[in-house]
Amino acid sequence: MAATTEEQVERVRALVASIPTGRVSTYGDIAATAGLSSPRTVGWIMRTDSADLPWHRVLSASGRPAPHLAHRQIARLELEGVPIRDGRVDIDAARHRFDCAD
């Protein structure tokens, strides 16, 4: 696997930072917009470099948060008005669509 460049890390960070309050994105959407080959790369970046970002707005395509973050993530998203049902975000209703300029 090719090394992740600083430009790719910054692109992912900028995309995550651009997700508005009350909206969410998926690892896959961010990877596709950033030109990355895998959503796992976004996950790695988020694990290592997201303390100052709205990390809680990034989810898997299923809308289910990671088990170790679920309580905190769902609580934050509920405060923002994101539709949640049975511990899962309604991705269709809350998904942020990135513009090409993002």
N, C-alpha and C positions, 0 to 999 in steps of 0.2 A: 504494500500500500504506500502510495506517495505521501510524503510529509505534508502536513497542513501548513500553509504559508501564513505569515502575519497578515497579509491582505485578506485572506479567506477568513481568518479569525475576526478581523475588524468588520468585514462585510456581514458576518453572522451577528456580531454585536450590534451593528447599526440596524439590521432588520428587526432583531428582537426589541431594541429600544423604540422602534417605530410602531409597534403594535399598540393601538389605542386602548385606553381604559374601557373595560367591558367587552373586549374582543379577545380572541385567542388565535393561535396559529399552531400548525403541526411541525414536527421535526422535518417531515418530508417536504412540506411547503417551503420552509426556510432553506433546506438543502437545494431544492430546485431553483429557487429565486437567486440563491448565492452561487449557483453553478457548481455545486458539490456533487460528487458521485453517490453519496450515501447519507441518509438521515442520521446514521450512527456518528458521523463526523460532527454534526450539529450537537448531538447528545454529549460527545466528548468535550466540545468547546463549552457547552453549558455547565458541565460538571466542574470544569477547571477555571472558568473565567466569566462568571455571571452574577457575582455578589451585588453589583451595582445596577443590574438590569431587572426588568419585570419578568423574571424567570417563570413565575407562576402562570404566565400567559402562553407557555409553550407546552404542548401535550402530544401524546401519541395520536395517530389517526383515529383510534377507537374513542378518544375523548376521556379515557381513563388516566388519571395521574399515576405516577410511579408510587408504589405502595409506601415507601419510606417518606414520601412527601405529601401523601394524599390529604391528610387532615389540614395541614397548613395551606396547601395549594387550593383546595376546595373552599376553605374559609375565606381566603383572599379573593377568589373569583366571585364568590357569593356577594361579598361586600361591593364588588364592582358591577353587580347586576347580571352576571353571566348566567344563562339558563343551565341549571344542573338538575339531573334526574337520576335517582338511584346511584349517586356517587360518580356520575359520568357527565361530562360537559356535552351539551347538544352542539356538536361541531357544526352542523348545517346552519344553525341559527346564529352562532357566535363567531364563525370563522372570518378572520381578517384576510382580505385579498390584497396582496402586495401589488403596487403599481410597478412598472418597469423602472421608474425613477427612484424607487425606494432603495 
